Amino acid sequence: MNYYQMPSLIKKIFFLITFNTCLFIILVTGIQNSNNRSKVDLLIEKTVSLPIGFITGTSFISGSIFGNLLLLNFFKKNE
């Protein structure tokens, strides 16, 4: 990776973290009065009862984080 590309990479990561943190804060404040709850069935056992909107929102935010991390250019391009 070139030295001059580093500030661009840092800006992208900073924007990624800031944007998804804001989404999570909005999700938590908006979900406080939700009564629809469900359990997530994991491989070993089930989780505690969580609001359905929280489960959907956190899966969207985690998909956003991992999708953006895949698009970042961490590897050196052949010149």
C-alpha positions as CSV (number, residue, x, y, z in Angstrom):
1,M,0.0,0.0,0.0
2,N,1.3,3.4,-0.9
3,Y,2.0,6.0,1.8
4,Y,-0.3,8.5,0.1
5,Q,-3.3,6.1,0.1
6,M,-3.2,5.8,3.9
7,P,-5.2,8.9,4.8
8,S,-7.9,7.8,2.4
9,L,-8.1,4.4,4.1
10,I,-8.2,6.0,7.5
11,K,-11.1,8.3,6.3
12,K,-13.0,5.4,5.0
13,I,-12.6,3.4,8.3
14,F,-13.5,6.5,10.4
15,F,-16.6,7.1,8.3
16,L,-17.6,3.4,8.5
17,I,-17.3,3.4,12.3
18,T,-19.1,6.8,12.8
19,F,-22.0,5.9,10.5
20,N,-22.7,2.5,12.0
21,T,-22.3,3.8,15.5
22,C,-24.9,6.5,14.7
23,L,-27.2,3.9,13.3
24,F,-26.8,1.7,16.4
25,I,-27.6,4.7,18.7
26,I,-30.8,5.5,16.7
27,L,-31.7,1.8,16.8
28,V,-31.3,1.6,20.6
29,T,-33.3,4.8,21.3
30,G,-36.1,3.9,18.9
31,I,-36.5,0.3,20.2
32,Q,-37.1,1.2,23.8
33,N,-40.9,0.8,23.7
34,S,-41.1,-2.3,21.5
35,N,-43.2,-5.1,22.9
36,N,-42.7,-7.7,20.1
37,R,-40.0,-10.0,21.4
38,S,-38.4,-13.2,20.0
39,K,-35.5,-15.5,20.8
40,V,-32.7,-16.2,18.4
41,D,-32.0,-19.9,17.9
42,L,-28.2,-20.5,18.0
43,L,-26.5,-23.8,17.4
44,I,-26.1,-24.5,21.1
45,E,-29.2,-22.9,22.7
46,K,-31.5,-19.9,22.4
47,T,-30.8,-16.4,23.5
48,V,-32.8,-14.2,25.8
49,S,-36.0,-12.5,24.5
50,L,-35.0,-9.5,22.3
51,P,-37.2,-7.1,20.3
52,I,-37.6,-8.2,16.7
53,G,-36.5,-4.7,15.5
54,F,-33.3,-5.0,17.5
55,I,-32.5,-8.3,16.0
56,T,-33.2,-7.0,12.5
57,G,-31.3,-3.8,13.0
58,T,-28.2,-5.3,14.4
59,S,-28.0,-7.8,11.6
60,F,-28.3,-4.9,9.1
61,I,-25.6,-2.9,10.9
62,S,-23.2,-5.9,11.1
63,G,-23.8,-6.6,7.4
64,S,-23.0,-3.0,6.6
65,I,-19.8,-3.2,8.6
66,F,-18.6,-6.5,7.0
67,G,-19.7,-5.4,3.5
68,N,-17.7,-2.2,3.7
69,L,-14.7,-3.9,5.2
70,L,-14.6,-6.2,2.2
71,L,-14.5,-3.3,-0.2
72,L,-11.5,-1.6,1.4
73,N,-8.3,-2.1,-0.4
74,F,-6.0,-3.7,2.2
75,F,-3.7,-5.4,-0.3
76,K,-1.0,-3.9,-2.4
77,K,-1.9,-3.7,-6.1
78,N,0.6,-5.0,-8.7
79,E,2.4,-2.1,-10.3
